[in-house]
Amino acid sequence: MRADKIKTIIGNINDLPYKTILFDGTWGVGKSYAVNEALAGNPDVCKISMFGMTDARQIYHEVLFQLALKNNVGGKIGEIANNIIEGAAKVWDKVGQARDVVQNIANERELFLLLSKEFTFLHIVVIDDLERMNSNMNLEEIFGIIEELKQCNYVKVILVANTAEMSKDKKEIFDKYSEKVIERTYAITERAESVEWSKLHIHAQFIEKFLNLHKVENLRTLEKAQRFYDDVILFCEDCNKDEFLEELRLICYAIVVESTHNLYYKEDDPNNTDSVKKMVSSIENTLEHRIGKYLYGTKSSNNLTGMLLRYYQEGTLDKEQLEAEYRLFLKSGDKPNYYKTDAEIKVMLPDLKKGLLQAKNIVELNEFADSYMVWSDILEEDNEDVLTIYKNGLNKMLKQAVRDGKEEILTHSYDLFHMSSDKVKIIYME
């Protein structure tokens, strides 16, 4: 089920026959986001995170002060609470002191159960991060509290969890008792089809194109990628060209997403004994090469990508270097291939072929061949003749390098340009 279905379910919660429901799904898929969206503006909601909580009884404290006492001062509930506070004030001399005592008294459970009897419309308790509860907390006790809450007048409980991440002992308890407490579980397997990206401070047009190419389900990762981009542009006071900033954002997203989820990592084939193919596979699985999968046709250099990757990993970024990369970007001229239409790409192919024929060294040869193969494959153009030109040219250049005693430059020339086309890589490694 997609996460956006959560809004529909909560929107009908008054009519649902269930007192306790669970939204269960992987981290970052958007469960909490959707729950918060569905309940936005509702004053009769208590939101509790189990993350960082050390005592299950704190749940009673939160529901008491978020539901029973908040926004109810003028009604029956307020009268009961004020009577309790006035009674305590006689002992503690001052009303202010009495309120502090009430807020910390041990019988908050009894006080909430008393006050909830005056509820005349639905109140909702959301308990999030169930799997992140403190290891010393007793899940049976929490289930007991949930059971007691759902028995209260006009109270329903919504649980949000990733049960797959529960510790083994907690999961055993969950499996044993959950069916007695939780009346309906909704499995959330996909992020929402429609997300209000502006609320996450993410550019909608950019992210929709990005997600169309790279299948990321985790909203939290995308937020993290956006924060990394926001961090990087603090160093870009003089880099004001929109085209450069768009590529910078793409690089930042590529670094964060691939570092987190390894979308383009391929498991080794244990039956593969071909040394060349194993070497190609090893190169493909380097993080730098996998990040390149996101950057087809961009104008920015590999050096800029490497610089930002080091900043992400090590926290050091040279502002002058970044500005130098910006100046190089401005000199590179043409619109980047990433933003061109199919028709524009098709017109560009003959120039790439010409560059391949006129290449002066292995680096140039690899670059033109790789770019031609990537974009001709995307357009589903026949490129076998260009592949033959590349193979012959490469063979000639490699022989010349050996004759000149410059074998050591071969590995270096490969590192200078991270190839993206499997066809080119296989020929080069052979």
C-alpha beads as a LAMMPS data file, in Angstrom:
LAMMPS data file: protein, C-alpha beads

430 atoms
429 bonds

1 atom types
1 bond types

-500.0 500.0 xlo xhi
-500.0 500.0 ylo yhi
-500.0 500.0 zlo zhi

Masses

1 110.0

Atoms # bond

1 1 1 0.000 0.000 0.000
2 1 1 1.224 3.499 -0.819
3 1 1 1.796 5.933 2.026
4 1 1 -0.751 8.417 0.673
5 1 1 -3.521 5.929 1.497
6 1 1 -2.856 6.777 5.133
7 1 1 -4.580 10.144 4.667
8 1 1 -7.725 8.453 3.369
9 1 1 -7.788 5.964 6.237
10 1 1 -7.327 8.628 8.909
11 1 1 -9.826 10.868 7.142
12 1 1 -12.436 8.163 7.772
13 1 1 -11.266 7.275 11.260
14 1 1 -14.538 8.385 12.866
15 1 1 -16.377 5.742 10.881
16 1 1 -13.799 2.964 11.261
17 1 1 -14.883 0.183 13.643
18 1 1 -11.326 -0.089 15.004
19 1 1 -10.060 1.513 18.188
20 1 1 -6.379 0.760 17.500
21 1 1 -4.688 0.598 14.105
22 1 1 -1.056 0.165 13.051
23 1 1 0.754 1.605 10.031
24 1 1 3.719 -0.715 9.530
25 1 1 6.444 -0.161 6.958
26 1 1 10.088 0.516 6.241
27 1 1 11.849 3.616 7.566
28 1 1 11.559 6.749 5.480
29 1 1 8.673 5.567 3.295
30 1 1 6.573 8.477 4.569
31 1 1 4.363 6.945 7.284
32 1 1 4.869 9.666 9.875
33 1 1 4.755 12.377 7.209
34 1 1 1.369 11.132 5.965
35 1 1 -0.027 10.744 9.490
36 1 1 1.034 14.296 10.364
37 1 1 -0.475 15.599 7.124
38 1 1 -3.760 13.834 7.803
39 1 1 -3.999 15.201 11.349
40 1 1 -2.680 18.711 10.668
41 1 1 -4.805 21.341 12.356
42 1 1 -6.625 18.870 14.593
43 1 1 -6.254 20.120 18.195
44 1 1 -7.522 16.861 19.679
45 1 1 -4.467 14.811 18.824
46 1 1 -1.664 13.635 21.086
47 1 1 1.568 12.716 19.251
48 1 1 4.098 10.612 21.122
49 1 1 7.440 9.251 19.937
50 1 1 8.829 6.233 21.741
51 1 1 12.319 7.270 20.648
52 1 1 14.136 8.571 23.725
53 1 1 11.341 7.663 26.137
54 1 1 12.620 5.794 29.193
55 1 1 9.424 5.034 31.114
56 1 1 6.173 3.707 29.642
57 1 1 4.217 5.801 32.150
58 1 1 5.329 8.909 30.256
59 1 1 2.615 7.978 27.754
60 1 1 -0.008 8.839 30.398
61 1 1 1.774 12.120 31.074
62 1 1 1.632 13.086 27.384
63 1 1 -2.005 12.126 26.807
64 1 1 -3.024 13.915 30.001
65 1 1 -1.443 17.238 29.077
66 1 1 -1.845 17.076 25.279
67 1 1 -5.466 15.874 25.306
68 1 1 -7.228 16.212 28.634
69 1 1 -5.909 19.536 29.910
70 1 1 -4.929 21.373 26.700
71 1 1 -7.707 23.396 25.036
72 1 1 -10.316 22.320 27.583
73 1 1 -10.006 24.962 30.288
74 1 1 -13.516 26.352 29.845
75 1 1 -15.462 23.088 29.963
76 1 1 -16.270 20.250 32.333
77 1 1 -12.774 18.824 32.012
78 1 1 -11.303 22.167 32.973
79 1 1 -13.550 22.302 36.055
80 1 1 -12.410 18.859 37.220
81 1 1 -8.768 19.715 36.629
82 1 1 -9.110 23.068 38.406
83 1 1 -10.798 21.397 41.385
84 1 1 -7.870 18.998 41.641
85 1 1 -5.397 21.878 41.386
86 1 1 -7.264 23.969 43.991
87 1 1 -7.259 21.010 46.352
88 1 1 -3.541 20.586 45.858
89 1 1 -3.020 24.347 46.299
90 1 1 -4.334 24.174 49.861
91 1 1 -1.473 21.843 50.660
92 1 1 1.169 23.591 48.547
93 1 1 0.145 27.193 49.342
94 1 1 0.292 28.461 45.755
95 1 1 -1.667 27.518 42.634
96 1 1 1.510 27.666 40.516
97 1 1 3.189 25.134 42.781
98 1 1 0.064 22.990 42.725
99 1 1 0.071 22.880 38.918
100 1 1 3.684 21.713 38.980
101 1 1 2.750 19.004 41.454
102 1 1 -0.193 17.844 39.319
103 1 1 2.073 17.746 36.287
104 1 1 4.449 15.406 38.080
105 1 1 2.208 13.310 40.273
106 1 1 2.515 9.541 39.989
107 1 1 -1.178 8.961 39.317
108 1 1 -1.383 10.738 35.952
109 1 1 -2.953 7.533 34.685
110 1 1 -5.883 7.842 37.094
111 1 1 -6.267 11.537 36.355
112 1 1 -6.457 10.972 32.583
113 1 1 -8.889 8.081 32.953
114 1 1 -11.068 10.337 35.093
115 1 1 -10.947 13.310 32.745
116 1 1 -11.477 11.217 29.599
117 1 1 -14.937 10.291 30.865
118 1 1 -15.980 13.823 29.923
119 1 1 -14.921 13.461 26.256
120 1 1 -17.847 13.949 23.870
121 1 1 -15.987 13.692 20.541
122 1 1 -13.043 11.749 19.169
123 1 1 -9.537 12.202 20.557
124 1 1 -6.608 10.517 18.823
125 1 1 -3.385 9.237 20.353
126 1 1 -0.521 8.683 17.876
127 1 1 2.341 6.516 19.151
128 1 1 5.240 6.631 16.683
129 1 1 8.651 4.908 16.520
130 1 1 7.451 1.822 18.389
131 1 1 10.497 -0.113 17.164
132 1 1 12.842 2.547 18.562
133 1 1 11.731 2.153 22.172
134 1 1 14.395 1.938 24.847
135 1 1 15.793 -1.588 25.214
136 1 1 14.919 -1.489 28.919
137 1 1 11.256 -0.731 28.298
138 1 1 8.686 -3.494 28.560
139 1 1 6.601 -3.907 25.396
140 1 1 3.968 -5.850 27.336
141 1 1 3.524 -2.836 29.614
142 1 1 3.164 -0.548 26.595
143 1 1 0.559 -2.856 25.090
144 1 1 -1.263 -2.763 28.438
145 1 1 -1.316 1.040 28.329
146 1 1 -2.550 1.051 24.729
147 1 1 -5.295 -1.394 25.652
148 1 1 -6.344 0.858 28.531
149 1 1 -6.315 3.986 26.349
150 1 1 -8.488 2.453 23.670
151 1 1 -11.065 1.551 26.319
152 1 1 -11.445 5.250 27.192
153 1 1 -14.440 7.212 26.014
154 1 1 -13.945 8.683 22.498
155 1 1 -10.254 7.711 22.237
156 1 1 -8.591 5.924 19.327
157 1 1 -4.930 4.946 19.050
158 1 1 -2.782 5.051 15.902
159 1 1 0.529 3.169 16.054
160 1 1 3.355 3.833 13.581
161 1 1 6.229 1.368 13.394
162 1 1 8.748 -0.552 11.349
163 1 1 8.310 -3.923 13.014
164 1 1 10.975 -5.486 10.781
165 1 1 13.552 -3.437 12.712
166 1 1 12.436 -4.563 16.182
167 1 1 14.968 -6.466 18.253
168 1 1 14.424 -10.205 18.347
169 1 1 13.033 -10.284 21.891
170 1 1 10.710 -7.305 21.251
171 1 1 9.492 -8.854 17.997
172 1 1 8.612 -12.097 19.776
173 1 1 6.525 -10.162 22.312
174 1 1 4.962 -8.088 19.541
175 1 1 3.956 -11.189 17.569
176 1 1 2.552 -12.796 20.707
177 1 1 0.375 -9.935 21.953
178 1 1 -0.224 -7.548 19.028
179 1 1 -3.374 -9.273 17.740
180 1 1 -5.000 -8.802 21.157
181 1 1 -4.361 -5.051 21.122
182 1 1 -4.115 -3.984 17.457
183 1 1 -7.343 -4.454 15.539
184 1 1 -6.092 -3.610 12.049
185 1 1 -2.604 -3.416 10.499
186 1 1 -1.945 -1.541 7.272
187 1 1 1.314 -2.520 5.527
188 1 1 2.900 0.554 3.934
189 1 1 5.272 -0.606 1.206
190 1 1 5.645 2.414 -1.098
191 1 1 6.062 6.146 -0.658
192 1 1 3.103 8.356 -1.536
193 1 1 2.422 8.801 -5.223
194 1 1 1.770 12.473 -4.624
195 1 1 3.941 14.364 -2.139
196 1 1 3.800 18.068 -1.348
197 1 1 7.504 18.529 -2.024
198 1 1 7.451 22.208 -1.102
199 1 1 6.718 21.262 2.511
200 1 1 9.937 19.241 2.478
201 1 1 11.731 22.231 0.860
202 1 1 12.424 20.078 -2.226
203 1 1 12.059 21.454 -5.759
204 1 1 9.102 19.576 -7.255
205 1 1 10.123 19.642 -10.930
206 1 1 13.658 18.486 -10.135
207 1 1 12.663 15.646 -7.805
208 1 1 9.952 14.296 -10.092
209 1 1 12.465 13.906 -12.921
210 1 1 15.040 12.463 -10.521
211 1 1 12.620 9.849 -9.156
212 1 1 11.508 8.927 -12.638
213 1 1 15.102 7.836 -13.334
214 1 1 16.169 6.589 -9.902
215 1 1 13.737 4.572 -7.813
216 1 1 14.084 6.005 -4.311
217 1 1 11.316 5.191 -1.825
218 1 1 12.827 6.796 1.259
219 1 1 11.595 10.352 1.851
220 1 1 14.038 10.818 4.705
221 1 1 16.953 10.197 2.336
222 1 1 15.613 12.787 -0.096
223 1 1 15.309 15.309 2.735
224 1 1 18.898 14.505 3.717
225 1 1 20.032 15.029 0.122
226 1 1 18.271 18.399 0.002
227 1 1 19.953 19.464 3.256
228 1 1 23.338 18.492 1.814
229 1 1 22.639 20.646 -1.242
230 1 1 21.523 23.530 1.013
231 1 1 24.802 23.089 2.881
232 1 1 26.929 23.127 -0.297
233 1 1 25.346 26.261 -1.786
234 1 1 26.463 28.196 1.297
235 1 1 29.878 28.063 -0.382
236 1 1 28.478 29.350 -3.701
237 1 1 27.922 33.056 -3.078
238 1 1 29.331 33.979 -6.490
239 1 1 28.040 30.911 -8.367
240 1 1 24.703 32.290 -9.480
241 1 1 24.064 30.598 -12.828
242 1 1 20.925 28.451 -12.513
243 1 1 22.305 25.755 -14.808
244 1 1 25.317 25.225 -12.536
245 1 1 23.201 25.150 -9.397
246 1 1 20.892 22.574 -11.005
247 1 1 23.849 20.292 -11.706
248 1 1 25.221 20.919 -8.240
249 1 1 21.894 19.789 -6.781
250 1 1 21.896 16.673 -8.968
251 1 1 25.422 15.774 -7.806
252 1 1 24.455 16.284 -4.143
253 1 1 21.401 14.063 -4.509
254 1 1 23.442 11.415 -6.351
255 1 1 26.052 11.342 -3.581
256 1 1 23.563 11.074 -0.718
257 1 1 21.170 8.611 -2.377
258 1 1 23.834 6.232 -3.686
259 1 1 25.893 6.386 -0.483
260 1 1 22.759 5.507 1.497
261 1 1 20.933 2.988 -0.675
262 1 1 23.502 1.524 -3.117
263 1 1 20.900 1.510 -5.892
264 1 1 23.449 0.632 -8.557
265 1 1 25.566 -1.826 -6.613
266 1 1 25.600 -5.248 -8.255
267 1 1 26.269 -8.403 -6.273
268 1 1 29.178 -10.456 -7.581
269 1 1 28.291 -13.529 -9.608
270 1 1 29.993 -16.433 -7.773
271 1 1 30.022 -18.427 -11.039
272 1 1 31.907 -15.742 -12.937
273 1 1 35.493 -16.881 -13.542
274 1 1 36.308 -14.424 -16.328
275 1 1 39.005 -12.132 -14.900
276 1 1 38.161 -9.264 -17.256
277 1 1 34.472 -9.328 -16.397
278 1 1 35.309 -9.561 -12.692
279 1 1 37.519 -6.500 -13.025
280 1 1 34.792 -4.605 -14.872
281 1 1 32.302 -5.590 -12.167
282 1 1 34.684 -4.403 -9.461
283 1 1 35.096 -1.020 -11.169
284 1 1 31.345 -0.675 -11.665
285 1 1 30.782 -1.177 -7.938
286 1 1 33.047 1.639 -6.787
287 1 1 30.993 4.427 -5.238
288 1 1 32.451 7.018 -7.611
289 1 1 31.386 5.016 -10.640
290 1 1 27.895 4.348 -9.241
291 1 1 27.403 8.055 -8.584
292 1 1 28.262 8.608 -12.245
293 1 1 25.099 6.679 -13.152
294 1 1 23.108 9.723 -12.016
295 1 1 25.157 12.246 -13.980
296 1 1 24.877 11.207 -17.649
297 1 1 25.311 14.227 -19.902
298 1 1 26.049 16.836 -17.235
299 1 1 28.705 19.466 -17.962
300 1 1 30.348 19.465 -14.542
301 1 1 33.691 17.728 -14.187
302 1 1 34.479 14.533 -12.299
303 1 1 36.698 16.700 -10.144
304 1 1 33.662 18.613 -8.850
305 1 1 31.871 15.350 -8.046
306 1 1 34.949 14.044 -6.225
307 1 1 35.267 17.291 -4.286
308 1 1 31.640 17.149 -3.100
309 1 1 31.928 13.451 -2.244
310 1 1 34.954 14.190 -0.039
311 1 1 32.995 16.996 1.617
312 1 1 30.097 14.620 2.294
313 1 1 32.422 11.979 3.745
314 1 1 35.034 14.108 5.479
315 1 1 33.450 17.527 6.020
316 1 1 36.069 19.625 4.191
317 1 1 35.304 21.827 1.178
318 1 1 37.597 24.385 -0.443
319 1 1 35.510 27.386 -1.475
320 1 1 38.150 28.619 -3.942
321 1 1 38.261 25.215 -5.628
322 1 1 34.488 25.226 -5.929
323 1 1 34.552 28.679 -7.508
324 1 1 37.258 27.479 -9.926
325 1 1 34.988 24.598 -10.966
326 1 1 32.204 27.133 -11.528
327 1 1 34.436 29.177 -13.847
328 1 1 35.312 26.015 -15.794
329 1 1 31.612 25.254 -16.057
330 1 1 30.934 28.693 -17.544
331 1 1 33.649 28.143 -20.158
332 1 1 32.262 24.753 -21.181
333 1 1 29.600 26.500 -23.243
334 1 1 26.933 24.187 -24.642
335 1 1 23.776 23.137 -22.846
336 1 1 24.464 19.879 -20.940
337 1 1 23.229 16.682 -22.572
338 1 1 21.204 15.822 -19.448
339 1 1 18.819 18.675 -20.256
340 1 1 18.627 18.148 -24.043
341 1 1 15.671 16.670 -25.898
342 1 1 15.972 13.468 -27.917
343 1 1 16.074 15.517 -31.110
344 1 1 18.950 17.640 -29.762
345 1 1 20.849 14.512 -28.713
346 1 1 20.398 12.985 -32.180
347 1 1 21.902 16.074 -33.825
348 1 1 24.850 15.871 -31.415
349 1 1 25.836 12.244 -32.266
350 1 1 27.757 13.009 -35.489
351 1 1 29.940 15.506 -33.611
352 1 1 30.751 12.858 -30.990
353 1 1 31.685 10.423 -33.754
354 1 1 33.935 13.076 -35.331
355 1 1 35.577 13.694 -31.963
356 1 1 36.185 9.975 -31.617
357 1 1 37.933 9.852 -35.024
358 1 1 40.083 12.874 -34.167
359 1 1 40.964 11.894 -30.568
360 1 1 44.637 12.562 -29.773
361 1 1 44.965 10.291 -26.737
362 1 1 43.263 7.466 -24.824
363 1 1 41.466 9.817 -22.450
364 1 1 39.794 11.696 -25.320
365 1 1 39.048 8.455 -27.154
366 1 1 37.348 6.957 -24.085
367 1 1 35.373 10.115 -23.414
368 1 1 33.962 10.468 -26.930
369 1 1 33.252 6.733 -27.267
370 1 1 31.552 6.524 -23.888
371 1 1 29.370 9.564 -24.494
372 1 1 28.381 8.326 -27.962
373 1 1 27.446 4.868 -26.667
374 1 1 25.431 6.131 -23.696
375 1 1 23.300 8.535 -25.722
376 1 1 22.925 6.365 -28.823
377 1 1 21.770 3.493 -26.581
378 1 1 19.216 5.783 -24.926
379 1 1 17.928 6.731 -28.407
380 1 1 18.124 3.048 -29.427
381 1 1 20.355 3.963 -32.386
382 1 1 22.540 1.321 -34.057
383 1 1 26.116 1.988 -32.877
384 1 1 28.071 -1.126 -33.864
385 1 1 30.083 0.784 -36.506
386 1 1 31.178 3.381 -33.923
387 1 1 32.070 0.608 -31.506
388 1 1 34.342 -0.873 -34.184
389 1 1 35.963 2.542 -34.767
390 1 1 36.591 2.817 -31.025
391 1 1 38.045 -0.698 -30.797
392 1 1 40.442 -0.126 -33.690
393 1 1 41.508 3.281 -32.432
394 1 1 42.029 1.996 -28.910
395 1 1 44.069 -0.971 -30.175
396 1 1 46.338 1.414 -32.079
397 1 1 46.812 3.775 -29.118
398 1 1 47.494 0.963 -26.643
399 1 1 50.171 -0.520 -28.894
400 1 1 51.782 2.895 -29.226
401 1 1 51.751 3.379 -25.455
402 1 1 53.533 0.043 -24.992
403 1 1 56.088 0.858 -27.694
404 1 1 56.793 4.166 -25.991
405 1 1 57.221 2.467 -22.607
406 1 1 54.212 4.271 -21.080
407 1 1 52.165 1.325 -19.835
408 1 1 51.722 3.034 -16.465
409 1 1 49.527 5.722 -18.022
410 1 1 46.856 3.210 -18.990
411 1 1 45.346 2.817 -15.518
412 1 1 45.665 6.566 -14.978
413 1 1 43.860 7.314 -18.227
414 1 1 40.979 5.094 -17.121
415 1 1 40.711 6.891 -13.797
416 1 1 40.565 10.265 -15.541
417 1 1 37.249 9.375 -17.105
418 1 1 34.810 7.051 -15.388
419 1 1 33.118 5.259 -18.240
420 1 1 29.373 4.633 -18.070
421 1 1 28.793 2.419 -21.122
422 1 1 29.232 -1.301 -20.463
423 1 1 30.080 -1.820 -24.137
424 1 1 33.000 0.611 -23.956
425 1 1 34.206 -0.673 -20.584
426 1 1 34.362 -4.279 -21.728
427 1 1 36.336 -3.407 -24.862
428 1 1 38.703 -1.189 -22.878
429 1 1 39.388 -3.829 -20.220
430 1 1 39.908 -6.543 -22.870

Bonds

1 1 1 2
2 1 2 3
3 1 3 4
4 1 4 5
5 1 5 6
6 1 6 7
7 1 7 8
8 1 8 9
9 1 9 10
10 1 10 11
11 1 11 12
12 1 12 13
13 1 13 14
14 1 14 15
15 1 15 16
16 1 16 17
17 1 17 18
18 1 18 19
19 1 19 20
20 1 20 21
21 1 21 22
22 1 22 23
23 1 23 24
24 1 24 25
25 1 25 26
26 1 26 27
27 1 27 28
28 1 28 29
29 1 29 30
30 1 30 31
31 1 31 32
32 1 32 33
33 1 33 34
34 1 34 35
35 1 35 36
36 1 36 37
37 1 37 38
38 1 38 39
39 1 39 40
40 1 40 41
41 1 41 42
42 1 42 43
43 1 43 44
44 1 44 45
45 1 45 46
46 1 46 47
47 1 47 48
48 1 48 49
49 1 49 50
50 1 50 51
51 1 51 52
52 1 52 53
53 1 53 54
54 1 54 55
55 1 55 56
56 1 56 57
57 1 57 58
58 1 58 59
59 1 59 60
60 1 60 61
61 1 61 62
62 1 62 63
63 1 63 64
64 1 64 65
65 1 65 66
66 1 66 67
67 1 67 68
68 1 68 69
69 1 69 70
70 1 70 71
71 1 71 72
72 1 72 73
73 1 73 74
74 1 74 75
75 1 75 76
76 1 76 77
77 1 77 78
78 1 78 79
79 1 79 80
80 1 80 81
81 1 81 82
82 1 82 83
83 1 83 84
84 1 84 85
85 1 85 86
86 1 86 87
87 1 87 88
88 1 88 89
89 1 89 90
90 1 90 91
91 1 91 92
92 1 92 93
93 1 93 94
94 1 94 95
95 1 95 96
96 1 96 97
97 1 97 98
98 1 98 99
99 1 99 100
100 1 100 101
101 1 101 102
102 1 102 103
103 1 103 104
104 1 104 105
105 1 105 106
106 1 106 107
107 1 107 108
108 1 108 109
109 1 109 110
110 1 110 111
111 1 111 112
112 1 112 113
113 1 113 114
114 1 114 115
115 1 115 116
116 1 116 117
117 1 117 118
118 1 118 119
119 1 119 120
120 1 120 121
121 1 121 122
122 1 122 123
123 1 123 124
124 1 124 125
125 1 125 126
126 1 126 127
127 1 127 128
128 1 128 129
129 1 129 130
130 1 130 131
131 1 131 132
132 1 132 133
133 1 133 134
134 1 134 135
135 1 135 136
136 1 136 137
137 1 137 138
138 1 138 139
139 1 139 140
140 1 140 141
141 1 141 142
142 1 142 143
143 1 143 144
144 1 144 145
145 1 145 146
146 1 146 147
147 1 147 148
148 1 148 149
149 1 149 150
150 1 150 151
151 1 151 152
152 1 152 153
153 1 153 154
154 1 154 155
155 1 155 156
156 1 156 157
157 1 157 158
158 1 158 159
159 1 159 160
160 1 160 161
161 1 161 162
162 1 162 163
163 1 163 164
164 1 164 165
165 1 165 166
166 1 166 167
167 1 167 168
168 1 168 169
169 1 169 170
170 1 170 171
171 1 171 172
172 1 172 173
173 1 173 174
174 1 174 175
175 1 175 176
176 1 176 177
177 1 177 178
178 1 178 179
179 1 179 180
180 1 180 181
181 1 181 182
182 1 182 183
183 1 183 184
184 1 184 185
185 1 185 186
186 1 186 187
187 1 187 188
188 1 188 189
189 1 189 190
190 1 190 191
191 1 191 192
192 1 192 193
193 1 193 194
194 1 194 195
195 1 195 196
196 1 196 197
197 1 197 198
198 1 198 199
199 1 199 200
200 1 200 201
201 1 201 202
202 1 202 203
203 1 203 204
204 1 204 205
205 1 205 206
206 1 206 207
207 1 207 208
208 1 208 209
209 1 209 210
210 1 210 211
211 1 211 212
212 1 212 213
213 1 213 214
214 1 214 215
215 1 215 216
216 1 216 217
217 1 217 218
218 1 218 219
219 1 219 220
220 1 220 221
221 1 221 222
222 1 222 223
223 1 223 224
224 1 224 225
225 1 225 226
226 1 226 227
227 1 227 228
228 1 228 229
229 1 229 230
230 1 230 231
231 1 231 232
232 1 232 233
233 1 233 234
234 1 234 235
235 1 235 236
236 1 236 237
237 1 237 238
238 1 238 239
239 1 239 240
240 1 240 241
241 1 241 242
242 1 242 243
243 1 243 244
244 1 244 245
245 1 245 246
246 1 246 247
247 1 247 248
248 1 248 249
249 1 249 250
250 1 250 251
251 1 251 252
252 1 252 253
253 1 253 254
254 1 254 255
255 1 255 256
256 1 256 257
257 1 257 258
258 1 258 259
259 1 259 260
260 1 260 261
261 1 261 262
262 1 262 263
263 1 263 264
264 1 264 265
265 1 265 266
266 1 266 267
267 1 267 268
268 1 268 269
269 1 269 270
270 1 270 271
271 1 271 272
272 1 272 273
273 1 273 274
274 1 274 275
275 1 275 276
276 1 276 277
277 1 277 278
278 1 278 279
279 1 279 280
280 1 280 281
281 1 281 282
282 1 282 283
283 1 283 284
284 1 284 285
285 1 285 286
286 1 286 287
287 1 287 288
288 1 288 289
289 1 289 290
290 1 290 291
291 1 291 292
292 1 292 293
293 1 293 294
294 1 294 295
295 1 295 296
296 1 296 297
297 1 297 298
298 1 298 299
299 1 299 300
300 1 300 301
301 1 301 302
302 1 302 303
303 1 303 304
304 1 304 305
305 1 305 306
306 1 306 307
307 1 307 308
308 1 308 309
309 1 309 310
310 1 310 311
311 1 311 312
312 1 312 313
313 1 313 314
314 1 314 315
315 1 315 316
316 1 316 317
317 1 317 318
318 1 318 319
319 1 319 320
320 1 320 321
321 1 321 322
322 1 322 323
323 1 323 324
324 1 324 325
325 1 325 326
326 1 326 327
327 1 327 328
328 1 328 329
329 1 329 330
330 1 330 331
331 1 331 332
332 1 332 333
333 1 333 334
334 1 334 335
335 1 335 336
336 1 336 337
337 1 337 338
338 1 338 339
339 1 339 340
340 1 340 341
341 1 341 342
342 1 342 343
343 1 343 344
344 1 344 345
345 1 345 346
346 1 346 347
347 1 347 348
348 1 348 349
349 1 349 350
350 1 350 351
351 1 351 352
352 1 352 353
353 1 353 354
354 1 354 355
355 1 355 356
356 1 356 357
357 1 357 358
358 1 358 359
359 1 359 360
360 1 360 361
361 1 361 362
362 1 362 363
363 1 363 364
364 1 364 365
365 1 365 366
366 1 366 367
367 1 367 368
368 1 368 369
369 1 369 370
370 1 370 371
371 1 371 372
372 1 372 373
373 1 373 374
374 1 374 375
375 1 375 376
376 1 376 377
377 1 377 378
378 1 378 379
379 1 379 380
380 1 380 381
381 1 381 382
382 1 382 383
383 1 383 384
384 1 384 385
385 1 385 386
386 1 386 387
387 1 387 388
388 1 388 389
389 1 389 390
390 1 390 391
391 1 391 392
392 1 392 393
393 1 393 394
394 1 394 395
395 1 395 396
396 1 396 397
397 1 397 398
398 1 398 399
399 1 399 400
400 1 400 401
401 1 401 402
402 1 402 403
403 1 403 404
404 1 404 405
405 1 405 406
406 1 406 407
407 1 407 408
408 1 408 409
409 1 409 410
410 1 410 411
411 1 411 412
412 1 412 413
413 1 413 414
414 1 414 415
415 1 415 416
416 1 416 417
417 1 417 418
418 1 418 419
419 1 419 420
420 1 420 421
421 1 421 422
422 1 422 423
423 1 423 424
424 1 424 425
425 1 425 426
426 1 426 427
427 1 427 428
428 1 428 429
429 1 429 430
